[in-house]
Amino acid sequence: MEDLPIGARVRTPTGRVGTVVKHRGAESKRDHFQRVVVFVGPRPRDTVALQPHLLERVDKCPPEPGGERRIDR
């Protein structure tokens, strides 16, 4: 969890790039894993909760296709 602070850019196993927004601990008796909540989309609820070992930290990543914004003057 220390390697993935809130605000860090990460790559998911499917290749999507997102931002860490929350850390969650083991929340039930049957689930002993910690999770990292990653915001991956344009809508506020586009988040996934994954185990930290599945994520790859990305310092500089290319923008996702279709995600760049254009400013016309």
C-alpha positions as CSV (number, residue, x, y, z in Angstrom):
1,M,0.0,0.0,0.0
2,E,2.9,2.4,0.7
3,D,4.0,2.0,-3.0
4,L,0.6,3.2,-4.2
5,P,-0.3,6.4,-2.4
6,I,-3.5,8.2,-3.1
7,G,-3.2,10.2,-6.3
8,A,-0.7,7.8,-7.9
9,R,-1.2,6.8,-11.5
10,V,-1.5,3.0,-12.0
11,R,-2.1,0.5,-14.8
12,T,-4.7,-2.2,-14.2
13,P,-4.3,-5.8,-15.4
14,T,-6.5,-5.0,-18.4
15,G,-4.3,-2.1,-19.4
16,R,-6.4,0.8,-18.4
17,V,-4.7,3.7,-16.6
18,G,-6.3,5.2,-13.6
19,T,-5.7,7.2,-10.4
20,V,-5.7,5.7,-6.9
21,V,-8.5,7.3,-4.8
22,K,-8.8,5.1,-1.7
23,H,-7.3,2.3,0.3
24,R,-9.5,-0.3,1.8
25,G,-8.5,-2.9,4.4
26,A,-9.9,-6.4,5.0
27,E,-13.5,-5.6,5.6
28,S,-15.0,-9.0,6.4
29,K,-14.1,-12.2,8.1
30,R,-14.0,-14.1,4.8
31,D,-12.0,-11.6,2.9
32,H,-8.6,-10.9,4.4
33,F,-7.2,-8.9,1.4
34,Q,-6.5,-5.2,1.2
35,R,-7.8,-3.4,-1.8
36,V,-6.9,-0.3,-3.7
37,V,-9.8,1.7,-5.3
38,V,-8.8,3.1,-8.7
39,F,-10.7,5.7,-10.7
40,V,-10.5,4.7,-14.4
41,G,-13.2,6.5,-16.3
42,P,-14.9,9.8,-17.1
43,R,-18.0,9.2,-14.9
44,P,-17.6,9.6,-11.1
45,R,-18.6,6.0,-10.4
46,D,-16.1,4.4,-12.8
47,T,-13.9,2.8,-10.2
48,V,-12.5,-0.7,-9.6
49,A,-11.2,-2.2,-6.3
50,L,-8.1,-4.4,-6.9
51,Q,-5.4,-6.0,-4.8
52,P,-2.2,-4.0,-4.8
53,H,0.0,-6.7,-6.4
54,L,-2.2,-6.6,-9.5
55,L,-1.4,-2.9,-10.2
56,E,1.6,-1.4,-11.9
57,R,2.6,2.1,-11.0
58,V,3.0,4.4,-14.0
59,D,5.0,7.6,-13.6
60,K,4.6,8.9,-17.1
61,C,2.1,7.2,-19.4
62,P,0.8,8.2,-22.8
63,P,-2.8,9.5,-22.8
64,E,-5.5,7.0,-23.6
65,P,-7.0,7.1,-27.1
66,G,-9.9,9.5,-27.3
67,G,-9.1,10.9,-23.9
68,E,-7.2,14.0,-25.0
69,R,-9.0,17.3,-25.0
70,R,-8.6,19.8,-27.8
71,I,-8.8,23.5,-27.4
72,D,-9.9,25.3,-30.6
73,R,-9.0,29.0,-30.8
